[in-house]
């Protein structure tokens, strides 16, 4: 350990070489959604709790929502408008009155292990299920879950909705390397079709690139698209709404497109 490392260790700090601008821009560009030949619809609450997904729900058997909180409008819309029931999961106590009529709720945390308070993604998704929606908002644990889900279960997912957290950590080589692997795995099966910035995010300036800490994304399984375009979608989408009505909207830094 050199003198500089000893100094930082004294204060419980760790310094890692910053990631390169070129590498960050490359991964950010992969997040930008492209146009697809299916219209997007909005389901759920106004503002927080609403999601844009492709209008490709015929034949979807079930929805899985990890991270419920106090908002279940998305799941109610799926049930009432499309007869798609939901399995919901949250580690916190949920008022049963807010749950859709035909839903199943489990008070557990999505994890890599299985015990009285945790369940793995592959145990949660039922073997008999085919053609599902998977919605994940679990405050940063999404990365390990996406790394752990089996190929068999990933192939069942027609529509994937996920909120990516902690994007400030793209300045770290170790986080960026892991994030690259996660996106590469998703790219084997899905096209990104929507992106919306959670406007409760803090913005981090990394190598002169403005990066919000949280983004909501929707993916569609590739075999559902007959005519894929390399043209970027217009952001924000006309159906987008601010997550927090009392905060200013956050728009994607145009540097992402370079």
C-alpha positions in Angstrom: 0.0 0.0 0.0 1.5 3.3 -1.1 1.3 6.6 0.8 -1.8 7.8 -1.0 -3.6 4.6 -0.4 -2.7 4.7 3.3 -4.0 8.3 3.5 -7.4 7.4 2.0 -7.6 4.2 4.0 -7.2 6.2 7.2 -10.4 8.0 6.4 -12.2 4.9 5.1 -12.1 6.1 1.5 -11.4 4.3 -1.8 -10.2 5.8 -5.0 -10.7 4.2 -8.4 -9.6 5.4 -11.8 -12.5 7.2 -13.5 -14.1 5.5 -16.5 -13.4 6.9 -19.9 -15.9 9.2 -21.7 -15.8 7.1 -24.8 -16.8 4.0 -22.9 -19.6 5.7 -21.0 -21.0 7.2 -24.2 -21.0 3.8 -25.8 -23.1 2.2 -23.1 -25.4 5.2 -22.8 -26.2 5.1 -26.5 -27.2 1.4 -26.1 -29.8 2.5 -23.6 -31.5 4.8 -26.1 -34.7 3.2 -27.4 -35.3 2.7 -31.1 -38.6 2.9 -33.0 -40.7 -0.3 -33.2 -43.7 -1.2 -35.3 -46.0 -1.4 -32.2 -47.6 1.6 -30.6 -46.9 2.3 -26.9 -49.7 2.6 -24.4 -49.7 4.0 -20.9 -51.0 1.9 -18.0 -51.1 2.8 -14.3 -51.4 6.0 -12.3 -50.7 9.5 -13.6 -47.2 10.5 -12.8 -45.4 8.0 -10.5 -46.8 4.5 -11.0 -47.5 4.9 -14.8 -45.6 2.9 -17.4 -45.4 2.9 -21.2 -45.4 -0.5 -22.8 -46.0 -1.9 -26.3 -49.6 -2.6 -27.1 -48.8 -6.3 -27.6 -50.6 -8.0 -24.8 -52.7 -10.6 -26.6 -51.5 -14.0 -25.3 -49.7 -12.7 -22.3 -50.5 -15.0 -19.4 -49.4 -13.2 -16.3 -47.6 -10.1 -15.0 -44.9 -10.3 -12.3 -44.2 -7.1 -10.3 -41.3 -6.9 -7.9 -41.4 -3.8 -5.8 -45.0 -2.6 -5.2 -44.9 0.3 -2.8 -48.3 2.0 -2.6 -49.1 2.1 -6.3 -50.9 -0.8 -8.1 -52.6 1.1 -10.9 -50.5 -0.7 -13.5 -51.5 -4.1 -12.3 -55.1 -3.1 -12.0 -55.1 -1.8 -15.6 -53.7 -5.1 -16.8 -56.4 -7.0 -14.9 -59.4 -4.9 -15.8 -58.5 -3.9 -19.4 -56.6 -7.0 -20.6 -57.6 -9.8 -18.1 -53.9 -10.3 -17.2 -53.5 -11.2 -13.5 -50.4 -10.3 -11.5 -48.1 -11.9 -9.0 -46.8 -9.1 -6.8 -43.8 -9.1 -4.4 -42.6 -6.6 -1.8 -40.6 -6.9 1.4 -42.8 -4.3 3.1 -46.3 -4.7 4.5 -48.9 -3.8 1.8 -52.4 -2.8 2.4 -54.4 -5.6 0.8 -57.1 -3.1 -0.3 -54.8 -1.7 -3.0 -54.2 -5.0 -4.6 -56.0 -6.0 -7.8 -58.8 -8.5 -7.2 -57.2 -11.5 -8.8 -53.6 -10.8 -7.8 -51.3 -12.9 -5.6 -49.1 -11.0 -3.2 -46.0 -12.3 -1.5 -44.3 -10.4 1.4 -40.7 -11.3 0.4 -37.6 -9.7 -1.0 -36.4 -10.7 -4.4 -32.9 -12.1 -3.8 -30.3 -14.6 -4.7 -31.3 -17.0 -2.0 -34.5 -18.6 -0.6 -35.6 -18.4 3.0 -38.6 -17.1 5.1 -38.0 -13.5 3.9 -36.4 -13.9 0.5 -37.0 -15.6 -2.8 -35.0 -16.0 -6.0 -36.3 -14.8 -9.3 -36.2 -18.3 -10.8 -38.3 -19.7 -7.9 -40.8 -16.9 -8.1 -41.6 -17.3 -11.8 -43.7 -20.4 -12.1 -42.5 -23.1 -14.4 -45.8 -23.5 -16.1 -46.0 -19.8 -17.1 -45.3 -18.7 -20.6 -45.5 -15.2 -22.1 -45.2 -12.9 -19.1 -44.6 -9.3 -18.3 -41.8 -8.7 -15.7 -41.7 -5.3 -13.9 -38.8 -4.7 -11.5 -38.3 -1.7 -9.2 -36.2 -2.9 -6.3 -33.9 0.0 -5.5 -30.6 -1.2 -7.0 -31.0 -4.9 -6.5 -32.1 -5.2 -10.2 -28.6 -5.8 -11.4 -28.0 -9.0 -9.4 -31.5 -10.3 -10.3 -30.9 -9.7 -14.1 -27.6 -11.5 -13.8 -29.3 -14.4 -12.0 -32.5 -15.0 -14.0 -32.2 -18.1 -16.1 -32.2 -18.1 -19.9 -35.4 -20.2 -19.8 -37.2 -17.6 -17.7 -35.8 -14.7 -19.6 -37.2 -16.2 -22.8 -40.7 -16.1 -21.2 -40.6 -12.4 -20.7 -42.4 -10.6 -23.6 -42.2 -7.2 -22.0 -39.6 -6.1 -19.4 -40.1 -3.0 -17.4 -37.2 -2.0 -15.2 -36.0 1.0 -13.2 -32.2 1.2 -13.2 -30.8 2.9 -10.1 -27.4 4.2 -9.0 -26.2 5.3 -12.5 -23.9 7.7 -10.8 -21.7 4.6 -10.4 -21.0 4.5 -14.1 -17.9 6.6 -13.1 -16.6 3.3 -11.6 -14.9 0.8 -13.9 -16.1 -2.1 -11.9 -19.8 -1.0 -12.0 -19.5 -0.1 -15.7 -18.1 -3.5 -16.5 -21.0 -5.2 -14.7 -23.5 -2.9 -16.3 -22.1 -3.7 -19.7 -22.5 -7.4 -19.1 -26.1 -6.9 -17.9 -27.0 -4.9 -21.0 -25.2 -7.3 -23.3 -27.3 -10.2 -21.8 -30.6 -8.2 -22.3 -29.5 -7.4 -25.9 -29.6 -11.1 -26.7 -33.4 -11.1 -26.2 -34.8 -7.6 -26.2 -35.0 -4.3 -27.9 -35.2 -1.1 -25.8 -38.4 0.6 -26.8 -38.9 3.3 -24.1 -36.8 5.4 -21.7 -38.0 7.9 -19.2 -35.9 9.8 -16.6 -37.3 9.6 -13.0 -37.3 13.3 -12.2 -36.6 12.7 -8.5 -33.1 11.7 -9.6 -30.0 13.6 -8.8 -27.9 14.4 -11.9 -24.2 13.5 -11.9 -21.8 15.1 -14.3 -19.4 12.4 -15.4 -16.8 13.4 -18.0 -19.0 16.3 -19.1 -22.0 13.9 -19.6 -25.1 14.6 -17.5 -26.4 11.3 -16.1 -29.5 10.9 -14.0 -29.3 8.4 -11.1 -32.6 6.6 -12.1 -34.1 5.8 -15.4 -37.3 3.8 -16.2 -36.9 1.5 -19.3 -39.2 -0.8 -21.2 -37.9 -3.6 -23.4 -39.8 -5.8 -25.9 -38.6 -9.3 -26.8 -37.0 -9.3 -30.2 -39.2 -12.0 -31.8 -42.3 -9.7 -31.3 -40.9 -7.1 -33.8 -41.1 -7.7 -37.5 -39.6 -4.4 -38.7 -36.9 -3.1 -36.4 -35.7 0.5 -37.1 -32.3 1.9 -36.3 -34.0 5.3 -35.8 -34.1 6.6 -32.3 -37.5 7.3 -30.8 -38.4 10.8 -29.8 -37.9 11.5 -26.1 -39.9 12.3 -24.1 -42.8 10.3 -25.5 -46.1 12.1 -25.9 -47.6 9.9 -23.2 -44.8 10.5 -20.7 -45.6 12.2 -17.4 -43.3 13.6 -14.7 -42.7 11.1 -12.0 -43.0 13.8 -9.3 -45.5 16.5 -10.4 -43.8 19.1 -8.2 -40.3 18.7 -9.8 -39.0 19.9 -13.1 -38.8 17.2 -15.8 -35.3 15.9 -16.6 -34.4 15.4 -20.3 -31.7 13.2 -21.8 -28.4 14.9 -22.4 -28.0 15.2 -26.1 -24.4 14.0 -25.7 -25.9 10.5 -25.2 -26.5 10.4 -29.0 -22.9 11.2 -30.0 
